[in-house]
Amino acid sequence: MILVTVGMQLGFDRLIAAMDSLAPGLGMPVIAQTGKGTYQPQHMDTRPRIAPAEFEALMGEASLIVSHAGIGTVLTAARCRKPIVLVPRRADKGEHRNDHQMATVRNLAGRTGILIAMEESELGARIAEGLALQSVTAVRSATSERMHQSLARFIESHAP
C-alpha cells in the first residue's frame, strides 16, 4: 500500500490529482490524506483527516510514503524506516505562502530513503524507485539519533 499525505493545514490538489492519475497503474492500494483540498480523487481511498493512531498504523503498513515536504512526515517516515517521495508545495502555484518546502527538499536531496519529485512528471519514476528500495536504514551518529528522536517526540506531541 502507498500512503499519501498532504498535512492537515492546507490542501495540495496538485499532488492528489497526480497520485490519482497514477494510482490505477501502481498495482496496489493507495490511501490519501487530502487535508482541505477540493480535488475529488476517483482511484484512491481518501480521507481529509487521519487520526494519529490510525496514521501511525497506516505508516507501518505502507510500502512507500508520498508527501508534501513537511518535516513531521519526513521524521515519521524515517522513524518507521519507510522510503518517502517528497513533492514540495510551491508559492508560485499558490500552494503555500513561501518556498520553505523547496528549501527543505534541497537540504534533504540525496539522503537515504528520501526521493524528490519537483514536478508531477517525475512522480511516477520516484515512486518506482521508492518501491524498489528494500529498506531504509540511514546511518546516524548517536548524537544525531538522539536529536532525531527528540524532534520527533516534540512534533508528534504537538500535532493537532
N, CA, C and O of each residue as an XYZ file, in Angstrom:
640
protein
N       0.834     -1.164      0.000
C       0.000      0.000      0.000
C       0.890      1.243      0.000
O       1.964      1.257      0.602
N       0.422      2.277     -0.685
C       1.107      3.561     -0.687
C       0.251      4.530      0.118
O      -0.959      4.624     -0.087
N       0.888      5.243      1.031
C       0.209      6.248      1.836
C       0.620      7.621      1.336
O       1.807      7.936      1.254
N      -0.373      8.432      1.002
C      -0.152      9.802      0.546
C      -0.650     10.731      1.642
O      -1.743     10.533      2.173
N       0.137     11.739      1.983
C      -0.293     12.693      2.999
C       0.121     14.103      2.609
O       1.223     14.332      2.110
N      -0.783     15.036      2.845
C      -0.521     16.435      2.499
C      -0.561     17.340      3.728
O      -0.459     18.561      3.602
N      -0.707     16.749      4.917
C      -0.815     17.557      6.121
C      -2.251     17.999      6.349
O      -3.123     17.790      5.506
N      -2.479     18.606      7.491
C      -3.841     18.963      7.886
C      -4.179     20.432      7.646
O      -5.355     20.795      7.624
N      -3.177     21.275      7.468
C      -3.439     22.701      7.398
C      -3.927     23.171      6.038
O      -4.760     24.074      5.956
N      -3.423     22.574      4.981
C      -3.745     23.008      3.624
C      -4.036     21.812      2.743
O      -3.570     20.705      3.014
N      -4.802     22.030      1.694
C      -4.932     21.016      0.662
C      -3.705     21.077     -0.239
O      -2.917     22.019     -0.161
N      -3.547     20.080     -1.083
C      -2.451     20.057     -2.047
C      -2.977     19.312     -3.271
O      -2.556     18.196     -3.574
N      -3.916     19.969     -3.966
C      -4.614     19.336     -5.078
C      -3.678     18.877     -6.189
O      -3.953     17.864     -6.832
N      -2.590     19.582     -6.434
C      -1.656     19.174     -7.495
C      -1.089     17.787     -7.203
O      -1.008     16.952     -8.104
N      -0.700     17.533     -5.968
C      -0.168     16.213     -5.599
C      -1.271     15.160     -5.624
O      -1.063     14.066     -6.148
N      -2.431     15.471     -5.072
C      -3.522     14.490     -5.024
C      -3.982     14.126     -6.440
O      -4.229     12.953     -6.722
N      -4.100     15.105     -7.321
C      -4.505     14.820     -8.707
C      -3.453     13.973     -9.423
O      -3.803     13.053    -10.162
N      -2.180     14.269     -9.213
C      -1.112     13.486     -9.843
C      -1.141     12.046     -9.344
O      -1.005     11.113    -10.136
N      -1.316     11.857     -8.047
C      -1.391     10.495     -7.495
C      -2.635      9.770     -7.991
O      -2.582      8.572     -8.266
N      -3.749     10.478     -8.108
C      -4.984      9.867     -8.593
C      -4.805      9.347    -10.018
O      -5.329      8.288    -10.362
N      -4.074     10.082    -10.839
C      -3.860      9.620    -12.214
C      -2.901      8.427    -12.272
O      -3.010      7.589    -13.168
N      -1.970      8.346    -11.328
C      -1.022      7.228    -11.300
C      -1.585      5.982    -10.613
O      -1.183      4.863    -10.935
N      -2.501      6.167     -9.681
C      -2.985      5.074     -8.819
C      -3.428      3.821     -9.570
O      -3.069      2.721     -9.150
N      -4.200      3.931    -10.676
C      -4.650      2.697    -11.335
C      -3.512      1.816    -11.850
O      -3.687      0.603    -11.964
N      -2.376      2.384    -12.158
C      -1.253      1.611    -12.694
C      -0.236      1.158    -11.662
O       0.778      0.562    -12.025
N      -0.480      1.425    -10.386
C       0.518      1.101     -9.364
C       0.436     -0.323     -8.843
O       1.384     -0.805     -8.222
N      -0.668     -1.001     -9.078
C      -0.791     -2.401     -8.677
C      -0.941     -2.623     -7.187
O      -0.726     -3.734     -6.701
N      -1.305     -1.585     -6.457
C      -1.531     -1.708     -5.013
C      -2.458     -0.585     -4.579
O      -2.588      0.426     -5.270
N      -3.101     -0.765     -3.431
C      -3.983      0.301     -2.941
C      -3.210      1.575     -2.618
O      -2.045      1.536     -2.222
N      -3.886      2.699     -2.797
C      -3.341      3.994     -2.423
C      -4.346      4.643     -1.478
O      -5.521      4.797     -1.808
N      -3.867      5.014     -0.311
C      -4.701      5.712      0.676
C      -4.146      7.118      0.789
O      -2.945      7.302      0.990
N      -5.023      8.119      0.661
C      -4.567      9.508      0.682
C      -5.275     10.313      1.754
O      -6.502     10.300      1.854
N      -4.489     11.010      2.549
C      -4.994     12.005      3.491
C      -4.926     13.319      2.717
O      -3.838     13.798      2.398
N      -6.091     13.902      2.414
C      -6.181     15.009      1.458
C      -6.226     16.392      2.076
O      -6.125     17.383      1.352
N      -6.373     16.496      3.390
C      -6.424     17.820      4.005
C      -7.625     18.603      3.523
O      -8.717     18.057      3.368
N      -7.416     19.892      3.286
C      -8.505     20.794      2.905
C      -8.589     21.003      1.399
O      -9.067     22.041      0.941
N      -8.129     20.026      0.628
C      -8.165     20.152     -0.824
C      -9.571     20.051     -1.386
O     -10.498     19.614     -0.704
N      -9.716     20.459     -2.634
C     -11.024     20.410     -3.297
C     -11.092     19.352     -4.399
O     -12.186     18.974     -4.817
N      -9.949     18.870     -4.873
C      -9.944     17.830     -5.908
C     -10.566     16.560     -5.346
O     -10.265     16.166     -4.220
N     -11.432     15.916     -6.123
C     -12.116     14.688     -5.706
C     -11.529     13.488     -6.454
O     -11.907     13.245     -7.600
N     -10.623     12.740     -5.842
C      -9.998     11.587     -6.495
C     -11.002     10.487     -6.834
O     -12.014     10.311     -6.155
N     -10.696      9.759     -7.895
C     -11.532      8.659     -8.350
C     -10.890      7.290     -8.126
O     -11.579      6.270     -8.152
N      -9.573      7.262     -7.907
C      -8.848      5.987     -7.897
C      -8.109      5.697     -6.596
O      -7.260      4.807     -6.548
N      -8.429      6.444     -5.539
C      -7.750      6.252     -4.260
C      -8.786      6.278     -3.142
O      -9.853      6.879     -3.271
N      -8.444      5.614     -2.050
C      -9.215      5.721     -0.808
C      -8.761      7.019     -0.156
O      -7.587      7.158      0.186
N      -9.671      7.971      0.023
C      -9.275      9.278      0.546
C      -9.990      9.625      1.838
O     -11.126      9.218      2.086
N      -9.279     10.393      2.650
C      -9.809     10.901      3.919
C      -9.211     12.285      4.131
O      -8.001     12.466      3.988
N     -10.044     13.262      4.470
C      -9.481     14.589      4.732
C      -8.526     14.579      5.923
O      -7.495     15.251      5.906
N      -8.874     13.817      6.953
C      -8.057     13.724      8.169
C      -7.858     12.254      8.514
O      -8.711     11.412      8.232
N      -6.727     11.966      9.124
C      -6.478     10.631      9.662
C      -5.992     10.832     11.090
O      -5.019     11.546     11.334
N      -6.677     10.197     12.024
C      -6.303     10.320     13.437
C      -4.876      9.802     13.640
O      -4.437      8.906     12.919
N      -4.153     10.359     14.613
C      -2.746      9.968     14.817
C      -2.513      8.468     14.960
O      -1.564      7.944     14.376
N      -3.343      7.769     15.711
C      -3.129      6.325     15.897
C      -3.319      5.573     14.577
O      -2.553      4.660     14.268
N      -4.325      5.949     13.807
C      -4.549      5.302     12.511
C      -3.426      5.654     11.537
O      -2.974      4.804     10.770
N      -2.980      6.910     11.569
C      -1.882      7.330     10.704
C      -0.632      6.505     10.992
O       0.056      6.057     10.074
N      -0.351      6.312     12.265
C       0.812      5.510     12.667
C       0.679      4.076     12.151
O       1.649      3.502     11.656
N      -0.522      3.497     12.266
C      -0.748      2.133     11.781
C      -0.588      2.061     10.263
O       0.035      1.132      9.749
N      -1.146      3.033      9.545
C      -1.017      3.059      8.084
C       0.442      3.237      7.672
O       0.906      2.617      6.715
N       1.152      4.077      8.394
C       2.570      4.287      8.111
C       3.326      2.959      8.252
O       4.197      2.647      7.440
N       2.993      2.195      9.272
C       3.644      0.909      9.477
C       3.336     -0.103      8.385
O       4.181     -0.937      8.060
N       2.139     -0.041      7.814
C       1.721     -0.972      6.756
C       2.224     -0.577      5.378
O       2.385     -1.429      4.505
N       2.470      0.699      5.182
C       2.795      1.213      3.853
C       4.137      0.706      3.346
O       5.078      0.502      4.113
N       4.200      0.510      2.040
C       5.472      0.207      1.381
C       6.212      1.487      1.036
O       7.438      1.500      0.920
N       5.447      2.571      0.872
C       6.012      3.846      0.446
C       5.109      4.966      0.935
O       3.889      4.816      0.997
N       5.727      6.096      1.284
C       5.007      7.301      1.650
C       5.237      8.319      0.539
O       6.360      8.481      0.061
N       4.174      9.001      0.133
C       4.281     10.120     -0.812
C       3.698     11.315     -0.081
O       2.587     11.248      0.444
N       4.457     12.422     -0.044
C       4.061     13.507      0.836
C       4.503     14.868      0.337
O       5.415     14.991     -0.481
N       3.824     15.897      0.858
C       4.364     17.249      0.767
C       5.674     17.230      1.557
O       5.977     16.242      2.225
N       6.433     18.286      1.487
C       7.741     18.295      2.166
C       7.603     18.814      3.591
O       8.289     19.751      3.998
N       6.700     18.182      4.341
C       6.515     18.527      5.749
C       7.488     17.741      6.602
O       7.560     16.517      6.495
N       8.235     18.429      7.445
C       9.296     17.774      8.208
C       8.741     16.750      9.191
O       9.417     15.764      9.485
N       7.538     16.954      9.704
C       6.944     15.965     10.606
C       6.758     14.624      9.922
O       7.036     13.581     10.514
N       6.289     14.639      8.680
C       6.107     13.398      7.930
C       7.456     12.774      7.585
O       7.600     11.552      7.620
N       8.432     13.594      7.258
C       9.777     13.082      6.962
C      10.343     12.358      8.190
O      10.904     11.269      8.071
N      10.192     12.965      9.355
C      10.692     12.346     10.586
C       9.953     11.045     10.904
O      10.569     10.066     11.327
N       8.637     11.034     10.701
C       7.861      9.824     10.974
C       8.255      8.704     10.013
O       8.408      7.556     10.431
N       8.420      9.028      8.737
C       8.850      8.019      7.762
C      10.221      7.461      8.140
O      10.451      6.256      8.033
N      11.120      8.318      8.576
C      12.456      7.859      8.976
C      12.369      6.954     10.197
O      13.028      5.916     10.253
N      11.554      7.345     11.175
C      11.404      6.530     12.383
C      10.826      5.157     12.046
O      11.226      4.148     12.628
N       9.880      5.127     11.101
C       9.252      3.860     10.693
C      10.063      3.137      9.618
O       9.684      2.057      9.166
N      11.172      3.738      9.217
C      12.051      3.175      8.198
C      11.324      2.918      6.880
O      11.450      1.854      6.274
N      10.564      3.919      6.456
C       9.827      3.846      5.197
C      10.421      4.824      4.195
O      10.731      5.961      4.551
N      10.583      4.398      2.951
C      11.018      5.352      1.934
C       9.913      6.389      1.710
O       8.725      6.096      1.845
N      10.335      7.596      1.367
C       9.377      8.675      1.176
C       9.707      9.448     -0.094
O      10.869      9.735     -0.381
N       8.671      9.775     -0.840
C       8.793     10.645     -2.006
C       8.208     11.989     -1.599
O       7.050     12.078     -1.191
N       9.016     13.027     -1.714
C       8.573     14.369     -1.341
C       8.272     15.195     -2.579
O       9.053     15.232     -3.530
N       7.127     15.854     -2.547
C       6.723     16.791     -3.585
C       6.511     18.134     -2.869
O       5.529     18.294     -2.144
N       7.410     19.089     -3.063
C       7.284     20.340     -2.311
C       6.135     21.218     -2.818
O       5.899     21.330     -4.021
N       5.436     21.829     -1.875
C       4.464     22.860     -2.234
C       5.249     24.050     -2.778
O       6.384     24.304     -2.374
N       4.622     24.769     -3.699
C       5.297     25.909     -4.319
C       4.470     27.175     -4.158
O       3.268     27.191     -4.424
N       5.128     28.217     -3.725
C       4.457     29.505     -3.550
C       3.963     30.057     -4.890
O       2.891     30.659     -4.953
N       4.741     29.857     -5.965
C       4.337     30.403     -7.267
C       3.088     29.726     -7.828
O       2.488     30.230     -8.778
N       2.692     28.599     -7.258
C       1.457     27.922     -7.658
C       0.343     28.149     -6.629
O      -0.727     27.548     -6.725
N       0.599     29.014     -5.653
C      -0.395     29.324     -4.635
C      -0.603     28.217     -3.617
O      -1.642     28.168     -2.958
N       0.378     27.323     -3.479
C       0.242     26.179     -2.583
C       0.735     26.464     -1.166
O       0.460     25.705     -0.237
N       1.456     27.552     -1.015
C       1.962     27.955      0.296
C       2.332     29.419      0.216
O       2.419     29.990     -0.871
N       2.550     30.027      1.376
C       2.860     31.470      1.386
C       4.324     31.762      1.082
O       4.670     32.899      0.760
N       5.191     30.753      1.178
C       6.601     30.926      0.820
C       7.145     29.586      0.340
O       6.428     28.587      0.305
N       8.411     29.581     -0.024
C       9.005     28.363     -0.591
C       9.880     27.596      0.388
O      10.911     27.047      0.000
N       9.479     27.552      1.658
C      10.289     26.807      2.627
C      10.332     25.316      2.303
O      11.310     24.648      2.640
N       9.286     24.772      1.651
C       9.339     23.345      1.292
C      10.345     23.090      0.171
O      10.926     22.007      0.096
N      10.552     24.066     -0.690
C      11.592     23.934     -1.722
C      12.964     23.881     -1.039
O      13.822     23.089     -1.429
N      13.166     24.716     -0.034
C      14.426     24.701      0.721
C      14.595     23.367      1.451
O      15.698     22.825      1.519
N      13.496     22.845      1.995
C      13.561     21.566      2.703
C      14.048     20.463      1.777
O      14.951     19.709      2.137
N      13.458     20.357      0.582
C      13.869     19.265     -0.313
C      15.292     19.457     -0.823
O      15.999     18.475     -1.050
N      15.722     20.690     -1.005
C      17.124     20.909     -1.413
C      18.072     20.365     -0.344
O      19.115     19.798     -0.669
N      17.714     20.535      0.920
C      18.563     20.067      2.010
C      18.467     18.564      2.257
O      19.396     17.969      2.804
N      17.360     17.946      1.863
C      17.182     16.508      2.087
C      17.574     15.655      0.880
O      17.738     14.441      1.006
N      17.724     16.277     -0.277
C      18.034     15.539     -1.507
C      19.295     14.700     -1.325
O      20.298     15.175     -0.791
N      19.233     13.455     -1.772
C      20.376     12.557     -1.718
C      20.475     11.740     -0.445
O      21.336     10.866     -0.341
N      19.615     12.003      0.523
C      19.645     11.220      1.760
C      18.978      9.870      1.536
O      18.050      9.749      0.737
N      19.452      8.875      2.236
C      18.929      7.516      2.107
C      17.430      7.483      2.351
O      16.946      7.974      3.371
N      16.706      6.908      1.417
C      15.269      6.715      1.581
C      14.407      7.922      1.271
O      13.185      7.851      1.397
N      15.020      9.039      0.864
C      14.263     10.248      0.539
C      14.434     10.540     -0.942
O      15.545     10.759     -1.426
N      13.321     10.538     -1.646
C      13.315     10.801     -3.083
C      12.520     12.077     -3.319
O      11.550     12.347     -2.611
N      12.927     12.856     -4.306
C      12.313     14.150     -4.557
C      11.698     14.169     -5.947
O      12.337     13.785     -6.926
N      10.442     14.622     -6.026
C       9.773     14.869     -7.304
C       9.418     16.353     -7.333
O       8.450     16.775     -6.698
N      10.185     17.131     -8.054
C       9.932     18.569     -8.113
C       8.693     18.877     -8.963
O       8.005     19.872     -8.733
N       8.422     18.026     -9.929
C       7.280     18.202    -10.835
C       6.454     16.921    -10.857
O       6.963     15.840    -10.560
N       5.187     17.046    -11.207
C       4.307     15.878    -11.289
C       4.837     14.855    -12.283
O       4.659     13.653    -12.084
N       5.484     15.312    -13.350
C       6.013     14.404    -14.371
C       7.096     13.481    -13.825
O       7.375     12.449    -14.435
N       7.708     13.816    -12.705
C       8.757     12.996    -12.095
C       8.205     12.000    -11.086
O       8.927     11.108    -10.639
N       6.949     12.140    -10.726
C       6.389     11.373     -9.617
C       6.379      9.867     -9.877
O       6.739      9.097     -8.987
N       5.984      9.435    -11.050
C       5.939      8.006    -11.361
C       7.302      7.340    -11.211
O       7.411      6.255    -10.639
N       8.336      7.992    -11.725
C       9.689      7.437    -11.635
C      10.166      7.376    -10.183
O      10.779      6.390     -9.774
N       9.888      8.428     -9.401
C      10.308      8.422     -7.991
C       9.557      7.352     -7.198
O      10.134      6.723     -6.311
N       8.285      7.141     -7.507
C       7.518      6.083     -6.836
C       8.139      4.726     -7.144
O       8.317      3.905     -6.244
N       8.466      4.487     -8.397
C       9.099      3.213     -8.772
C      10.417      3.024     -8.023
O      10.701      1.926     -7.545
N      11.216      4.071     -7.916
C      12.480      3.986     -7.175
C      12.222      3.682     -5.703
O      12.904      2.848     -5.108
N      11.237      4.359     -5.119
C      10.926      4.156     -3.710
C      10.435      2.750     -3.428
O      10.810      2.151     -2.420
N       9.599      2.218     -4.309
C       9.088      0.855     -4.126
C      10.190     -0.185     -4.297
O      10.094     -1.286     -3.755
N      11.228      0.155     -5.043
C      12.338     -0.783     -5.255
C      13.290     -0.851     -4.063
O      14.078     -1.790     -3.948
N      13.221      0.135     -3.183
C      14.096      0.106     -2.001
C      13.660     -1.018     -1.077
O      12.472     -1.172     -0.795
N      14.610     -1.794     -0.612
C      14.293     -2.909      0.272
C      14.097     -2.450      1.707
O      13.215     -2.949      2.407
N      14.900     -1.520      2.140
C      14.751     -0.991      3.496
C      15.437      0.357      3.558
O      16.293      0.682      2.735
N      15.052      1.113      4.526
C      15.654      2.423      4.729
C      16.391      2.366      6.056
O      15.781      2.357      7.125
N      17.699      2.330      5.968
C      18.496      2.253      7.186
C      19.580      3.318      7.136
O      20.753      3.035      6.894
N      19.156      4.534      7.369
C      20.119      5.634      7.372
C      21.070      5.454      8.549
O      20.641      5.137      9.658
N      22.323      5.652      8.313
C      23.315      5.552      9.372
C      23.397      6.911     10.050
O      23.628      7.929      9.397
N      23.206      6.920     11.367
C      23.245      8.163     12.131
C      24.209      8.002     13.298
O      24.388      6.912     13.840
N      24.810      9.099     13.657
C      25.626      9.093     14.864
C      24.687      9.011     16.061
O      23.487      9.249     15.923
N      25.215      8.681     17.224
C      24.397      8.610     18.439
C      23.770      9.971     18.736
O      22.612     10.046     19.146
N      24.528     11.038     18.530
C      24.004     12.386     18.774
C      22.872     12.701     17.801
O      21.836     13.234     18.198
N      23.070     12.376     16.549
C      22.037     12.606     15.539
C      20.784     11.799     15.849
O      19.671     12.304     15.702
N      20.951     10.566     16.271
C      19.805      9.718     16.613
C      19.024     10.312     17.778
O      17.794     10.349     17.730
N      19.700     10.774     18.818
C      19.019     11.388     19.972
C      18.272     12.653     19.550
O      17.137     12.875     19.971
N      18.908     13.483     18.719
C      18.260     14.704     18.256
C      17.022     14.370     17.422
O      15.973     14.992     17.587
N      17.145     13.394     16.534
C      16.013     12.973     15.712
C      14.857     12.505     16.592
O      13.712     12.901     16.371
N      15.143     11.674     17.577
C      14.095     11.171     18.467
C      13.450     12.300     19.260
O      12.233     12.306     19.446
N      14.238     13.245     19.724
C      13.697     14.381     20.481
C      12.801     15.238     19.604
O      11.709     15.624     20.019
N      13.257     15.539     18.388
C      12.432     16.328     17.467
C      11.143     15.598     17.117
O      10.073     16.205     17.088
N      11.238     14.315     16.854
C      10.044     13.532     16.507
C       9.048     13.528     17.656
O       7.852     13.710     17.433
N       9.524     13.321     18.890
C       8.619     13.341     20.054
C       7.957     14.697     20.210
O       6.761     14.779     20.487
N       8.733     15.767     20.034
C       8.185     17.122     20.159
C       7.101     17.363     19.125
O       6.009     17.823     19.461
N       7.395     17.053     17.864
C       6.427     17.289     16.780
C       5.177     16.436     16.997
O       4.059     16.934     16.869
N       5.355     15.174     17.319
C       4.213     14.279     17.493
C       3.379     14.661     18.703
O       2.164     14.467     18.689
N       3.989     15.195     19.741
C       3.217     15.589     20.930
C       2.476     16.896     20.721
O       1.570     17.224     21.488
N       2.848     17.646     19.696
C       2.175     18.916     19.425
C       1.301     18.859     18.183
O       0.824     19.895     17.720
N       1.080     17.671     17.635
C       0.222     17.515     16.460
C      -1.229     17.726     16.844
O      -1.639     17.379     17.952
N      -2.021     18.302     15.923
C      -3.459     18.521     16.236
C      -4.219     17.239     16.408
O      -5.422     17.265     16.670
